[in-house]
Amino acid sequence: MTALSDPRGAAAGNLELAAAATLKPIEDVAGAMGLGPHLIEHYGRGVAKIDLAAIDELADRPRAKYVLVTAVTPTPFGEGKTTTTVGLGQGLNRLGHRATISVRQPSMGPALGIKGGGAGGGQSQVVPMERMNLHLTGDLHAVGAAHNQLAAMVDNHLHRGSPSGLDPAEVGWRRVLDVNDRALRHIVTGLGARTDGPLRETGFDITAASEVMATLALTTSLRDLRARLGRIVVGYTGDGEPVTAEALHAAGAMTVLLREALKPNLLQTMENTPALVHCGPFGNIATGNSSVVADLIGIRSGDYLVTEAGFAADMGAERFFNLKCRASGLVPDAAVVVATVRALKAHSGRHRLVAGRPLPPELLEECPDDVHAGAVNLHAQLAVLRRHGVTPVVAINAFPADHPSELAAVREIAEAAGVRSAVSTHFVHGGAGALELAEAVAEAAAESSEFTFLYPSGATLRDKIAAIATEVYGADGVDYAPAAARALESHQVHGYGDLGVCVAKTHLSVSADPARKGAPTGWRLPVREVRLAAGAGFVYPICGDITTMPGLGSTPAAEAIDIDDHGRTIGLF
């Protein structure tokens, strides 16, 4: 068998390093968390599911310190939140603490597309790496099956004359697939004979963008999941009344399909730190956080629970605070903001980075002034944490091309802001490279804090959106397109005003314009559409163009993935 060569060179080393890791028996990893064998269901070597009975069994144990890992506004390459999360967990364990990490399950589509895997990197990875990135225990496929079962029942309902009065033109429930495939963004179903179903326009989203995924991530129990699925709104009648999955008698079957997927997955890091891997909501339109049930188990499993939130603090951390923390009842003790020299230099506005292309040579030249010029973005992200009463720590994720003067510049920025900082080399050195960061986080988490939500749940939807826009993004206000204003009013009238808000916008800027770097001022948040995710428990205003079905690039990662003569995966990065 001839394997494909990997054009990414050293990036392929992630898989090789992960394959060389010495895994502990998964029951030993569970035992370190205080989980007995009766709570563990094996899924092959190095992977298990945890029975939800663990939540009640661990309830009387001490609560761990809860640490969130977030970041500055990322470049198209990402700044290493997962790698930092893994490295920090390993570093805390090296200091003698019992740490568990909780991360999202990677979507297979981006892993085979341009982004690559989501297991971390270098000496700070979750293993088995290829299992985590490709299928794992089948949770994403279960989400897809439940979502598409509802889609099939919607079309069958229309085919049978729509007894509920559901208007075919008002159906908003699309189908999903865990593959990057731009050709499925807009399709027509029902072609053929009359018996082949109603003819209508629809499309596919990637599975991570499914409301079912967001619902699974925010639920607290099987009973809660059943209730949430029933509240999903699939469309509206001609009179504008919502039609739910419960009305179509679809929620019961969906719950059955998701029963096993609701159990968190247990893996380990390269240094055998327990790793909870569960759920992967799309970061642009959903929470971008791992599951509540995983954290309810992890919070009673040791001294520290380290979790991460997608994208920067203005997106992932804000949603973690105001959506996930409301659902779980847990509040953080500290938060880590991952910053890289390249990201801060990009936020100076003097460099242009393009996904899939090498870093521009001038960005790699020594220039602390560029780092200081981009510091405004780091300050904006720190302000988000402080607004919520959470103590921040700046993790300076060091790359080989970084110059000592530039790393020192990031330290100076953090010191001037009155924030702890640490240079971390966890990618190269694993937990040993994260000891300084682990010490800083332990100090921050030991301080008393007064966590606060951004808005009360009883505020109007307009007030919630305004709070996020002005207090988190730094906008001067919010402008609604006529259709968005009508939808917002309808959601408020139909009893959805107490739901949270999850603003869907670009992750490449604090603003709604991906081209605006730093921390833009003098702008207003443009809301073109407001959609409802009643099962997940939020509405999501859409600002700008958000693609919920990614496409493949000119050189997809899938081209480099193959099997060697020994049956081992190669080319995954």
KEMAR-851432 format. One record per residue (C-alpha): y, z, x; residue in three letters. Coordinates in steps of 0.5 Angstrom, whole numbers, plus 500, padded with zeros to 3 digits. Layout:
YZXALA;...
This chain:
500500500MET;507498503THR;512503501ALA;519501500LEU;524503506SER;530508504ASP;537505506PRO;540512505ARG;537514512GLY;537522513ALA;538523506ALA;530522505ALA;529528509GLY;530533503ASN;524531501LEU;520532507GLU;523538508LEU;521541501ALA;514538503ALA;514542509ALA;516549505ALA;511554505THR;510556497LEU;508563495LYS;503563489PRO;507563483ILE;504569480GLU;507573486ASP;514570485VAL;513572478ALA;511579480GLY;517579485ALA;521579478MET;517584475GLY;513579471LEU;506581469GLY;501575469PRO;500575462HIS;507572461LEU;506567466ILE;503560464GLU;501555470HIS;503548470TYR;500546476GLY;501548484ARG;508552484GLY;510551477VAL;510556471ALA;513557464LYS;515564462ILE;513567455ASP;519569451LEU;516576450ALA;519577457ALA;526578454ILE;523584450ASP;519587456GLU;524587461LEU;530590456ALA;530597459ASP;530595466ARG;537595470PRO;542589469ARG;543585475ALA;549583478LYS;551576474TYR;554571479VAL;557564477LEU;557558482VAL;562553480THR;567549484ALA;573545486VAL;574538482THR;568534485PRO;569528489THR;564522486PRO;559525491PHE;559532489GLY;560538493GLU;554542493GLY;554547487LYS;546547487THR;545547494THR;550553495THR;547557489THR;540556492VAL;543558499GLY;546564496LEU;540567493GLY;536566499GLN;542569503GLY;542575498LEU;535576499ASN;536576507ARG;541582506LEU;535586502GLY;537585495HIS;532582490ARG;536575487ALA;534570482THR;537564481ILE;538560475SER;539552475VAL;539546470ARG;533541470GLN;535535473PRO;536529469SER;531524471MET;535518470GLY;541520475PRO;535522480ALA;533515479LEU;540512479GLY;546513484ILE;546521484LYS;539523487GLY;536529485GLY;538536483GLY;534541487ALA;539542492GLY;538540499GLY;536541506GLY;534548507GLN;536550501SER;532547495GLN;528549489VAL;521547491VAL;516543489PRO;522538490MET;519532487GLU;516536481ARG;523539479MET;526532479ASN;521528476LEU;518530469HIS;517538471LEU;513541465THR;516535460GLY;522539457ASP;526533457LEU;521529454HIS;520534448ALA;527534447VAL;527526447GLY;521527442ALA;525532437ALA;531528437HIS;528521436ASN;524524430GLN;530526427LEU;533519428ALA;526516425ALA;527521419MET;534519418VAL;532511418ASP;527513413ASN;531517409HIS;536511408LEU;530506407HIS;528510401ARG;534510398GLY;538516401SER;537521396PRO;542526399SER;547520399GLY;548519406LEU;552513408ASP;549509413PRO;556507415ALA;557515417GLU;551516421VAL;552519427GLY;545521430TRP;543516435ARG;537515439ARG;536518446VAL;532516453LEU;531520460ASP;533513463VAL;539510466ASN;540504461ASP;546501460ARG;543495455ALA;541501450LEU;548503449ARG;550499443HIS;544496439ILE;542494432VAL;536497429THR;532494423GLY;531487425LEU;526483421GLY;523484414ALA;526489409ARG;520494410THR;522494418ASP;528499416GLY;535499414PRO;539494418LEU;545498422ARG;548498429GLU;547504433THR;545506440GLY;542510445PHE;544516449ASP;541519455ILE;537525453THR;541530457ALA;547528452ALA;543530446SER;545535442GLU;538538441VAL;539539449MET;545543448ALA;542547442THR;536549446LEU;540551452ALA;544556448LEU;539559443THR;537566444THR;530565441SER;525561437LEU;528563430ARG;535562433ASP;533555435LEU;530553428ARG;536555425ALA;540552429ARG;536545429LEU;537546421GLY;545546422ARG;545539426ILE;549534422VAL;547527422VAL;552524418GLY;556524412TYR;556522405THR;561517402GLY;565523399ASP;565526406GLY;560532406GLU;556533412PRO;548532411VAL;544536416THR;537536419ALA;535541414GLU;537537408ALA;532532411LEU;527537412HIS;526535419ALA;528541423ALA;521545422GLY;518539426ALA;523539431MET;522546432THR;515545433VAL;516540438LEU;520544442LEU;516550442ARG;514550449GLU;520547452ALA;524553450LEU;520557455LYS;524557462PRO;520554468ASN;519558474LEU;519555481LEU;522558488GLN;526556493THR;524554500MET;525561502GLU;521564496ASN;527566492THR;525566484PRO;528560481ALA;529559473LEU;530552472VAL;531550464HIS;535545460CYS;540540463GLY;546539458PRO;550533460PHE;556536463GLY;561531460ASN;560533453ILE;556539453ALA;556546456THR;553543463GLY;550550464ASN;542552464SER;539556458SER;541562455VAL;534565455VAL;533564462ALA;539568464ASP;536573459LEU;530574463ILE;533573470GLY;538578468ILE;533584468ARG;529581474SER;532584480GLY;539586483ASP;543579483TYR;542573478LEU;546567481VAL;547561476THR;551555476GLU;555551472ALA;557543472GLY;563540475PHE;569544477ALA;571551474ALA;576547469ASP;570544465MET;563548467GLY;566555468ALA;570555462GLU;564553458ARG;560558461PHE;565563459PHE;567561452ASN;561558450LEU;555561454LYS;557568455CYS;559568447ARG;551566446ALA;548570451SER;552577450GLY;552577458LEU;559577462VAL;559575470PRO;561580475ASP;563575480ALA;564567481ALA;563563487VAL;568557488VAL;565551492VAL;570548496ALA;569542501THR;574539506VAL;572532504ARG;574534497ALA;581538498LEU;583532503LYS;581527497ALA;586532492HIS;591530497SER;592523494GLY;591520501ARG;584518501HIS;580514496ARG;572516495LEU;568511491VAL;561513489ALA;555509493GLY;560507498ARG;561511505PRO;566516506LEU;573512509PRO;573513516PRO;580516516GLU;578522511LEU;573524517LEU;579524522GLU;581531524GLU;587533519CYS;588540517PRO;595538513ASP;591534508ASP;587540507VAL;593544505HIS;596538501ALA;589538497GLY;589546496ALA;593545489VAL;586543486ASN;583550489LEU;589554486HIS;588551479ALA;580553479GLN;581560482LEU;586561476ALA;581559471VAL;577564474LEU;582569474ARG;585568467ARG;578570464HIS;578576469GLY;573574474VAL;573576481THR;573569485PRO;570568492VAL;571561496VAL;565558499ALA;566553504ILE;561548504ASN;561546511ALA;559539513PHE;557536520PRO;563532520ALA;568538518ASP;573540524HIS;574547526PRO;581547524SER;580544517GLU;575549516LEU;580554518ALA;585551513ALA;581553507VAL;580560510ARG;588560510GLU;588557503ILE;584563500ALA;587568504GLU;594566502ALA;591566495ALA;588573496GLY;581571495VAL;575572499ARG;572566503SER;566565507ALA;564558511VAL;557557509SER;552553513THR;546554508HIS;544546508PHE;542546515VAL;540554516HIS;538556509GLY;539563507GLY;541565514ALA;547560514GLY;549564507ALA;549571510LEU;557571510GLU;557568503LEU;552573500ALA;556579503GLU;563577500ALA;559576494VAL;556582494ALA;563586495GLU;566582490ALA;561583484ALA;561591486ALA;569591484GLU;570593477SER;573587472SER;575586465GLU;572579463PHE;576576457THR;575570453PHE;580564453LEU;581565445TYR;578569439PRO;572566435SER;577566429GLY;582562432ALA;583555429THR;580549432LEU;587546434ARG;589553437ASP;582553441LYS;583546444ILE;591547445ALA;589554449ALA;584550453ILE;589544454ALA;595548456THR;592554460GLU;586551463VAL;588544465TYR;595545465GLY;597540460ALA;604540456ASP;600540450GLY;595536446VAL;596529442ASP;591527437TYR;589520435ALA;589519427PRO;582519426ALA;581525431ALA;586529427ALA;582527420ARG;576529423ALA;579536426LEU;581537419GLU;575536416SER;571540420HIS;575546419GLN;575545411VAL;567544412HIS;567551415GLY;566549422TYR;573553424GLY;569559428ASP;565554432LEU;567554440GLY;570548443VAL;567543449CYS;572538451VAL;569532453ALA;573529459LYS;573526466THR;570531471HIS;574527477LEU;580530475SER;583537472VAL;587532467SER;584527463ALA;585521468ASP;580521473PRO;585517478ALA;590524478ARG;588528483LYS;590535485GLY;593539479ALA;597534475PRO;603537471THR;607533466GLY;602530462TRP;599531455ARG;591531453LEU;590525449PRO;584526444VAL;582520441ARG;576523437GLU;573529435VAL;565530434ARG;561536431LEU;555539434ALA;554544429ALA;547546432GLY;549547439ALA;555551436GLY;561547438PHE;566541436VAL;567536442TYR;574533442PRO;573526446ILE;579525451CYS;578518455GLY;572514456ASP;566518456ILE;559514457THR;553518454THR;548513457MET;549511465PRO;548505468GLY;544503474LEU;548501480GLY;547495485SER;542499489THR;539504484PRO;535510488ALA;529508484ALA;528502489GLU;527507495ALA;522511491ILE;514510492ASP;508512494ILE;504512501ASP;497511502ASP;496519502HIS;499519495GLY;505523497ARG;512521494THR;517518499ILE;524516498GLY;526521493LEU;533524495PHE;
